[in-house]
Amino acid sequence: MVRFIAALLCVAALLLPSRASAHQVPFTYLDVHVDQGVLNATLVAHIADLANDLKIARIEELLKPDVVNPRASAMTALLTPRLTIAADGRPLAPIWSPTPEILPDRQSLRFTMHYELAAAPGTLQIHALMFPYDPSHQTFLNIYDGDALTQAILDRGRSTFEYFAGTRQGVWAVVRTFVPSGLRHIVAGPDHLLFLVGLLLLGGSTRQLVLLASSFTAAHAITLSLASLHIVNPPSRVVEPAIALGIVYVGADNLLAQGGRDMRVWIAFAFGAIHGLGFASVLNEMNLSRRALGWALFSINTGIEVGQLLAVFAMAWVLGAVRSRSEHLGRQVAFAGSVVVIVAGAFWFVQRVFFPA
């Protein structure tokens, strides 16, 4: 037994040096400073990653100036295609420092570079996939724009980050991006369009139709803002089935309506609130700065309101044309349409509860 323990201790002693020298921190750090007419950036890379790609057996050699300096151009050539920055869609050419700075305490090298800007950018697109040989490697990104700091993590799953500057051009870039996003949110969402059909099957005046669309947008704006600011953040496994149940409810309400008080505005408000929680995940994934987030929320909801009004009036015109030709046909369409709405909503509910993507 004593010999067995002694043997284990010997094996452990042999393994400890190799483990201690192993690369335990698969991270790169990228800082980008947005200044007048120029971007200044620093990149801190671990010597283990650099040694792997430069085929240097002993990684500690990259802490010696006489080893680093002759290889500076080779390291620049290695890193340049893996780190690209574009301003308003136009690629920027980096100007690298002649030699990197050695950081012995961090077992790393710091590279500096700057990018000339023709004008103040509205957006920056930063792509970084620094060491593809390591599937778990991450790049921690800090963007400094005046007093504002925006942070993101780039890896193999998400290697590009879009930053909206805090300038007039940046605001306009946010509006150009997110108003169409709001429109697409309406047009490309089959569950939302079917919900609208359910609301419109019983008809209504122009004022009622505007109220339906606006109540949805108002509730959507409230919960989207709360979720994007992380004040309210329910899990998607709850939100997505709730959206499907809202569709079932509006279809059932059509069939059970007996000429009493019209509750469709409140149904639209409730559905908009739930839908806003579902859409917030899209914004949260973008890691927008607080400054850009406000304009993004405004722009998304503007696009939603415009898209929804267009969809509502188009659907209402078609359904109104059917009812004007035959009142009996209109009632049949309302009944059949409500059944379709219920069945589709029930299908989505089962799918999202028991077979989530």
C-alpha positions as CSV (number, residue, x, y, z in Angstrom):
1,M,0.0,0.0,0.0
2,V,2.9,2.4,0.9
3,R,4.6,1.6,-2.4
4,F,1.3,2.3,-4.3
5,I,0.9,5.7,-2.6
6,A,4.5,6.6,-3.3
7,A,4.1,5.7,-7.0
8,L,1.0,8.0,-7.2
9,L,3.0,10.8,-5.7
10,C,5.7,10.4,-8.2
11,V,3.3,10.4,-11.1
12,A,1.7,13.6,-9.7
13,A,5.0,15.2,-9.3
14,L,5.8,14.5,-13.0
15,L,2.5,15.9,-14.1
16,L,2.5,19.1,-12.1
17,P,5.1,21.0,-14.2
18,S,3.3,20.3,-17.5
19,R,-0.1,21.3,-16.0
20,A,1.4,24.5,-14.5
21,S,2.8,25.5,-17.9
22,A,-0.4,24.7,-19.7
23,H,-2.5,27.5,-21.2
24,Q,-5.3,27.9,-18.6
25,V,-6.8,31.2,-19.9
26,P,-8.0,31.0,-23.5
27,F,-8.8,34.7,-23.8
28,T,-7.8,37.7,-25.9
29,Y,-8.5,41.3,-24.8
30,L,-9.4,43.9,-27.4
31,D,-9.8,47.6,-26.5
32,V,-11.1,50.0,-29.1
33,H,-11.1,53.8,-28.4
34,V,-13.3,56.0,-30.7
35,D,-11.5,59.3,-31.0
36,Q,-11.7,62.3,-33.4
37,G,-10.7,61.1,-36.9
38,V,-9.1,57.9,-35.7
39,L,-9.7,54.6,-33.9
40,N,-7.0,53.5,-31.5
41,A,-6.9,49.9,-30.4
42,T,-4.9,47.5,-28.3
43,L,-4.9,43.7,-28.5
44,V,-3.5,41.6,-25.6
45,A,-2.8,37.9,-26.6
46,H,-1.5,35.1,-24.5
47,I,1.9,33.8,-25.5
48,A,0.6,30.2,-25.5
49,D,-1.8,31.0,-28.4
50,L,0.9,32.9,-30.3
51,A,3.5,30.2,-29.8
52,N,1.0,27.5,-31.1
53,D,0.4,29.4,-34.3
54,L,4.1,30.4,-34.7
55,K,5.3,26.8,-34.1
56,I,7.4,27.8,-31.1
57,A,7.9,24.8,-28.8
58,R,8.8,26.7,-25.6
59,I,6.2,29.4,-25.1
60,E,8.4,31.3,-22.5
61,E,10.6,32.3,-25.4
62,L,8.0,34.8,-26.4
63,L,8.8,36.8,-23.3
64,K,12.2,37.6,-24.6
65,P,12.7,40.7,-26.8
66,D,15.3,39.1,-29.0
67,V,12.7,36.4,-29.9
68,V,9.7,38.7,-30.1
69,N,11.1,41.6,-32.1
70,P,12.3,39.5,-35.2
71,R,8.9,37.9,-35.3
72,A,6.8,41.1,-35.0
73,S,6.0,41.2,-38.7
74,A,5.1,37.5,-38.7
75,M,2.7,38.0,-35.8
76,T,1.1,41.0,-37.4
77,A,0.6,39.0,-40.6
78,L,-1.0,36.3,-38.5
79,L,-3.4,38.5,-36.6
80,T,-4.4,41.0,-39.3
81,P,-6.9,38.8,-41.2
82,R,-8.4,37.6,-37.9
83,L,-9.2,41.0,-36.7
84,T,-11.2,43.3,-39.0
85,I,-13.0,46.6,-38.3
86,A,-15.3,48.4,-40.7
87,A,-16.9,51.8,-40.3
88,D,-20.4,52.1,-41.8
89,G,-19.6,49.0,-43.9
90,R,-16.3,50.3,-45.2
91,P,-13.3,48.1,-44.1
92,L,-10.5,50.1,-42.3
93,A,-6.8,49.4,-42.8
94,P,-4.9,48.9,-39.6
95,I,-1.5,50.5,-38.9
96,W,0.3,48.2,-36.4
97,S,3.0,49.3,-34.0
98,P,6.5,48.1,-35.1
99,T,6.8,45.7,-32.1
100,P,4.5,44.4,-29.5
101,E,4.9,45.2,-25.8
102,I,5.9,42.2,-23.6
103,L,3.7,41.8,-20.5
104,P,5.6,39.2,-18.3
105,D,3.1,39.3,-15.4
106,R,0.2,38.4,-17.8
107,Q,2.2,36.0,-19.9
108,S,1.0,38.0,-22.9
109,L,2.0,40.4,-25.6
110,R,0.2,43.7,-26.2
111,F,-0.2,44.9,-29.8
112,T,-1.3,48.5,-30.6
113,M,-2.8,49.7,-33.9
114,H,-4.8,52.7,-35.2
115,Y,-7.2,53.2,-38.0
116,E,-7.8,56.4,-39.9
117,L,-11.4,57.6,-40.2
118,A,-12.7,59.7,-43.1
119,A,-15.6,60.9,-41.0
120,A,-17.2,60.2,-37.6
121,P,-18.7,56.7,-38.0
122,G,-22.3,55.8,-37.3
123,T,-21.6,52.1,-36.9
124,L,-18.5,49.9,-36.3
125,Q,-18.5,46.3,-37.3
126,I,-15.8,44.4,-35.4
127,H,-15.0,40.9,-36.4
128,A,-12.5,38.9,-34.2
129,L,-11.7,35.2,-34.4
130,M,-8.2,35.4,-33.1
131,F,-7.1,31.7,-32.5
132,P,-9.4,29.3,-34.4
133,Y,-7.3,26.3,-33.3
134,D,-9.0,26.6,-29.9
135,P,-12.8,26.1,-30.1
136,S,-13.3,27.7,-26.6
137,H,-11.2,30.8,-27.2
138,Q,-12.9,34.1,-26.5
139,T,-12.1,37.7,-27.2
140,F,-13.2,40.2,-24.6
141,L,-14.1,43.5,-26.4
142,N,-14.2,46.9,-24.8
143,I,-15.3,49.9,-26.9
144,Y,-14.7,53.4,-25.4
145,D,-16.6,56.2,-26.9
146,G,-16.2,59.4,-24.8
147,D,-17.5,58.5,-21.4
148,A,-19.4,55.5,-22.6
149,L,-18.1,51.9,-22.4
150,T,-19.7,49.0,-24.4
151,Q,-18.6,45.4,-23.8
152,A,-19.0,42.2,-25.7
153,I,-17.6,38.7,-25.9
154,L,-16.7,37.3,-29.3
155,D,-16.1,33.6,-30.0
156,R,-16.6,31.0,-32.6
157,G,-20.4,31.1,-32.2
158,R,-20.5,34.9,-32.5
159,S,-17.5,36.5,-34.0
160,T,-18.9,39.9,-35.2
161,F,-20.2,42.7,-33.1
162,E,-21.9,45.9,-34.4
163,Y,-21.5,49.0,-32.4
164,F,-23.7,52.1,-32.8
165,A,-21.7,55.3,-32.1
166,G,-23.1,58.1,-29.8
167,T,-23.2,60.6,-32.6
168,R,-25.8,61.9,-34.9
169,Q,-24.6,59.4,-37.5
170,G,-24.9,56.7,-34.9
171,V,-28.5,57.7,-34.1
172,W,-29.4,57.7,-37.7
173,A,-27.7,54.2,-38.1
174,V,-29.8,52.9,-35.3
175,V,-33.0,54.2,-36.8
176,R,-32.1,52.8,-40.3
177,T,-31.4,49.4,-38.7
178,F,-34.3,49.0,-36.3
179,V,-37.3,50.6,-38.1
180,P,-37.1,47.9,-40.8
181,S,-36.5,45.4,-38.0
182,G,-39.8,46.3,-36.5
183,L,-41.5,46.0,-39.9
184,R,-40.0,42.6,-40.4
185,H,-41.1,41.6,-36.9
186,I,-44.7,42.0,-38.1
187,V,-44.5,40.7,-41.6
188,A,-42.3,37.7,-40.8
189,G,-44.1,36.5,-37.7
190,P,-46.8,34.0,-38.6
191,D,-48.1,33.8,-35.1
192,H,-48.5,37.6,-34.9
193,L,-50.2,37.8,-38.3
194,L,-52.6,35.0,-37.3
195,F,-53.4,36.8,-34.1
196,L,-54.3,39.9,-36.1
197,V,-56.5,37.9,-38.4
198,G,-58.3,36.6,-35.3
199,L,-58.9,40.1,-34.0
200,L,-60.2,41.4,-37.4
201,L,-62.6,38.5,-38.2
202,L,-65.5,40.3,-36.4
203,G,-64.8,43.6,-38.3
204,G,-65.0,47.1,-36.8
205,S,-64.7,50.8,-37.5
206,T,-61.5,52.5,-38.6
207,R,-61.2,53.9,-35.1
208,Q,-61.4,50.4,-33.6
209,L,-58.8,49.1,-36.0
210,V,-56.4,51.9,-35.0
211,L,-57.0,51.2,-31.3
212,L,-56.3,47.5,-31.8
213,A,-52.9,48.2,-33.5
214,S,-51.9,51.0,-31.1
215,S,-52.8,49.0,-27.9
216,F,-50.6,46.1,-29.1
217,T,-47.7,48.5,-29.9
218,A,-48.1,50.3,-26.5
219,A,-48.0,47.1,-24.5
220,H,-45.2,45.7,-26.7
221,A,-43.1,48.9,-26.1
222,I,-43.6,48.7,-22.3
223,T,-42.5,45.0,-21.9
224,L,-39.8,45.2,-24.5
225,S,-38.3,48.1,-22.6
226,L,-38.5,46.4,-19.3
227,A,-37.0,43.2,-20.6
228,S,-34.3,44.9,-22.5
229,L,-33.3,46.8,-19.3
230,H,-33.4,43.5,-17.5
231,I,-36.1,44.7,-15.1
232,V,-38.4,41.9,-16.2
233,N,-36.8,38.8,-17.8
234,P,-39.1,35.7,-17.9
235,P,-37.7,32.6,-19.6
236,S,-38.6,31.9,-23.2
237,R,-40.0,28.5,-22.3
238,V,-42.8,30.5,-20.5
239,V,-43.2,33.4,-22.9
240,E,-43.4,31.4,-26.2
241,P,-46.2,29.0,-25.0
242,A,-48.0,32.1,-23.6
243,I,-48.0,33.7,-27.0
244,A,-49.6,30.6,-28.5
245,L,-52.2,30.6,-25.8
246,G,-53.0,34.2,-26.6
247,I,-53.8,33.1,-30.2
248,V,-56.1,30.3,-29.0
249,Y,-57.9,32.8,-26.7
250,V,-58.6,35.3,-29.4
251,G,-60.1,32.6,-31.6
252,A,-62.2,31.3,-28.8
253,D,-63.4,34.8,-27.9
254,N,-64.7,35.2,-31.5
255,L,-66.8,32.1,-31.2
256,L,-68.1,32.9,-27.8
257,A,-68.9,36.6,-28.4
258,Q,-72.6,37.3,-28.1
259,G,-72.7,41.0,-28.9
260,G,-71.5,42.2,-25.5
261,R,-68.6,44.5,-24.7
262,D,-65.9,44.5,-27.3
263,M,-62.8,43.2,-25.4
264,R,-60.5,43.0,-28.4
265,V,-58.4,46.1,-27.5
266,W,-57.6,44.6,-24.1
267,I,-56.8,41.3,-25.8
268,A,-54.4,43.0,-28.2
269,F,-52.8,44.9,-25.2
270,A,-52.2,41.6,-23.3
271,F,-50.9,39.9,-26.4
272,G,-48.6,42.8,-27.2
273,A,-47.2,42.7,-23.6
274,I,-46.4,39.0,-23.9
275,H,-44.9,39.4,-27.4
276,G,-42.7,42.3,-26.2
277,L,-41.1,39.9,-23.7
278,G,-40.4,37.4,-26.5
279,F,-38.8,39.9,-28.8
280,A,-36.5,41.4,-26.1
281,S,-34.1,38.4,-26.5
282,V,-33.2,39.7,-30.0
283,L,-32.1,43.1,-28.5
284,N,-30.3,41.5,-25.6
285,E,-28.2,39.4,-27.8
286,M,-26.9,42.6,-29.5
287,N,-25.4,44.0,-26.3
288,L,-26.4,47.6,-27.3
289,S,-25.2,50.5,-25.2
290,R,-27.8,52.3,-23.1
291,R,-27.5,55.2,-25.4
292,A,-28.2,53.1,-28.5
293,L,-30.8,51.0,-26.7
294,G,-33.2,53.9,-26.3
295,W,-33.2,54.8,-30.0
296,A,-33.4,51.1,-30.9
297,L,-36.5,50.7,-28.8
298,F,-38.1,53.8,-30.3
299,S,-37.2,52.7,-33.8
300,I,-38.4,49.1,-33.4
301,N,-41.8,50.2,-32.0
302,T,-42.2,52.8,-34.8
303,G,-41.6,50.1,-37.3
304,I,-44.0,47.8,-35.5
305,E,-46.7,50.4,-35.4
306,V,-46.4,51.3,-39.1
307,G,-46.2,47.6,-40.2
308,Q,-49.1,46.7,-38.0
309,L,-51.3,49.5,-39.3
310,L,-50.6,48.5,-42.9
311,A,-51.3,44.8,-42.1
312,V,-54.5,45.6,-40.2
313,F,-55.9,47.8,-42.9
314,A,-55.0,45.3,-45.7
315,M,-56.6,42.4,-43.8
316,A,-59.6,44.5,-42.8
317,W,-60.2,45.6,-46.4
318,V,-60.2,42.0,-47.6
319,L,-62.5,40.8,-44.8
320,G,-64.8,43.9,-45.3
321,A,-65.0,43.1,-49.1
322,V,-66.2,39.6,-48.2
323,R,-68.8,40.8,-45.7
324,S,-70.1,43.4,-48.2
325,R,-70.8,40.8,-50.8
326,S,-72.7,38.5,-48.4
327,E,-73.4,38.9,-44.7
328,H,-73.9,35.1,-44.4
329,L,-70.6,34.5,-46.1
330,G,-68.9,36.9,-43.7
331,R,-70.2,35.0,-40.7
332,Q,-69.0,31.7,-42.2
333,V,-65.6,33.2,-42.8
334,A,-65.5,34.5,-39.2
335,F,-66.4,31.1,-37.8
336,A,-64.0,29.1,-40.0
337,G,-61.2,31.6,-39.5
338,S,-61.7,31.5,-35.7
339,V,-61.5,27.7,-35.8
340,V,-58.2,27.9,-37.8
341,V,-56.8,30.4,-35.3
342,I,-57.6,28.1,-32.4
343,V,-56.1,25.0,-34.1
344,A,-53.0,26.8,-35.1
345,G,-52.5,28.4,-31.7
346,A,-53.0,25.0,-30.0
347,F,-50.5,23.4,-32.4
348,W,-47.9,26.0,-31.5
349,F,-48.6,25.7,-27.8
350,V,-48.0,21.9,-27.9
351,Q,-44.9,22.3,-30.1
352,R,-43.4,25.0,-27.8
353,V,-44.1,23.1,-24.6
354,F,-43.3,19.6,-25.6
355,F,-41.0,20.0,-28.6
356,P,-39.1,23.2,-28.1
357,A,-36.4,24.1,-30.7
